[in-house]
Amino acid sequence: MAARPARPAHPDRPPRSGTDRRSLPLTAAPGAVARGREFTRLALRAWGWLPAPDTEARAAAEDVLLMTSELVTNACQHAVGPYLLELTRYGPLLRVAVSDADDRLPVLRPLRVPARPGGYGLRVVDRLATAWGSEPLAGGGKTVWLEVVRPPAEP
């Protein structure tokens, strides 16, 4: 089974009104994943995703935290290490992006033996995100991103 490319979205989408962007410089030092997750948790709280008023919104917020952890972990394990986590909110759309100095773009690998650990990070992102992908950066490196839409509030 060949590796499947990232799901396309709108990486060049112009910013909409109500755009809010937050950035966290990172290093591959121990604790990068925890720092990225806490930074994301605080942003989600500021944007009203947490504490979630209903079960679906709470699950969506927890999914965002998990996927952010996966992107930062992948940059730590498979690249030179992450140097930037950026969260951008366009109304109900949230984009999480992790930049690193490695030129190799991520590839969704075929399923492996379920009993073996590791190798499932992008598969988790592929299943939970509305869209995800990667972009090479001018001067080298890449940004791996994902997008999710906040579920509407329950009546």
C-alpha positions in Angstrom: 0.0 0.0 0.0 1.5 3.3 -1.1 1.8 6.3 1.3 -1.2 8.6 1.0 -0.5 12.3 0.6 -1.8 14.9 3.1 -5.4 16.0 2.7 -5.5 19.3 0.8 -7.1 22.4 2.3 -6.6 26.1 1.8 -3.0 27.0 3.0 -3.1 30.3 1.1 -6.5 31.3 2.5 -6.6 35.1 3.1 -7.1 36.0 6.7 -10.7 36.7 7.6 -12.0 39.3 10.0 -11.8 38.0 13.6 -8.4 36.3 13.0 -6.4 35.7 16.1 -2.8 34.3 15.9 -0.6 33.1 18.7 3.0 31.9 18.4 5.3 29.9 20.7 9.0 29.6 19.9 10.1 26.0 20.6 13.3 23.9 20.7 13.8 20.2 20.7 14.8 20.3 24.3 12.9 18.1 26.8 9.5 19.5 27.6 8.8 20.9 24.1 5.6 18.7 23.7 4.3 19.7 27.2 5.0 23.4 26.5 3.2 23.2 23.2 0.3 21.4 24.7 -0.1 23.9 27.6 0.3 26.9 25.2 -2.5 25.4 23.1 -4.7 24.7 26.1 -4.4 28.4 27.2 -5.3 29.6 23.7 -8.3 27.3 23.5 -9.4 28.6 26.9 -9.0 32.2 25.7 -11.0 31.4 22.6 -13.8 29.7 24.5 -13.1 26.1 23.5 -12.3 25.3 27.1 -14.0 24.7 29.4 -16.3 23.3 26.9 -20.0 23.8 27.5 -20.9 20.4 25.9 -19.5 17.0 25.3 -18.9 17.5 21.5 -16.9 20.7 22.0 -14.9 19.2 24.9 -14.0 16.2 22.7 -13.0 18.6 19.9 -10.7 20.6 22.2 -9.1 17.4 23.6 -8.5 16.3 20.0 -6.8 19.6 19.2 -4.5 19.1 22.2 -3.7 15.5 21.1 -3.0 16.5 17.5 -0.8 19.4 18.6 1.2 17.0 20.8 1.6 14.7 17.7 2.9 17.5 15.5 5.4 18.7 18.0 6.5 15.1 18.8 7.0 14.3 15.1 9.2 17.4 14.8 11.2 16.3 17.8 11.6 12.7 16.6 11.8 12.9 12.8 13.3 16.4 12.2 15.9 18.6 13.7 13.3 19.7 16.3 10.5 22.2 16.2 11.3 25.9 16.4 7.8 27.4 16.2 4.2 26.5 17.1 1.6 28.8 15.6 -2.1 28.7 16.3 -4.4 30.7 14.1 -8.2 31.1 14.6 -10.5 32.3 11.9 -13.9 32.3 13.5 -14.7 28.6 14.1 -11.7 27.4 12.1 -8.5 26.6 14.0 -5.1 26.1 12.2 -2.2 24.5 14.2 1.2 24.8 12.5 4.6 23.5 13.6 7.7 24.6 11.8 11.1 22.8 11.8 14.4 23.1 9.9 14.1 19.7 8.2 13.3 19.8 4.5 11.7 16.3 4.4 7.9 16.5 4.2 5.9 14.1 6.3 4.3 11.0 4.7 1.3 9.1 6.0 2.7 5.6 6.2 0.7 2.4 5.7 -0.7 0.8 8.8 1.8 -1.3 10.7 1.4 -4.2 13.1 -1.0 -2.9 15.7 1.0 -4.4 18.7 4.1 -2.3 17.8 4.4 1.2 19.3 5.1 4.3 17.3 4.4 5.4 13.8 0.7 6.4 14.4 1.0 10.2 15.0 0.1 11.3 11.5 -2.6 8.7 11.2 -4.2 10.2 14.3 -4.0 13.7 12.7 -5.4 12.3 9.5 -8.4 10.8 11.2 -9.2 13.7 13.5 -8.3 16.9 11.5 -10.6 18.4 8.9 -7.5 18.8 6.8 -3.7 18.7 7.2 -0.6 19.1 5.1 2.9 20.5 4.9 4.6 23.3 3.1 8.3 23.8 2.4 9.7 27.1 3.8 11.8 29.5 1.9 15.4 29.1 3.0 14.8 25.5 4.2 12.7 23.5 6.5 8.9 23.0 6.5 5.7 23.8 8.3 3.3 20.9 9.1 -0.2 22.1 9.7 -3.7 20.9 10.5 -7.1 22.5 10.5 -10.2 21.7 12.6 -13.6 23.4 12.8 -15.1 24.0 16.2 -18.4 22.1 16.5 -21.5 24.3 16.9 -22.7 24.7 20.5 -25.5 22.3 21.5 -28.9 24.0 21.9 
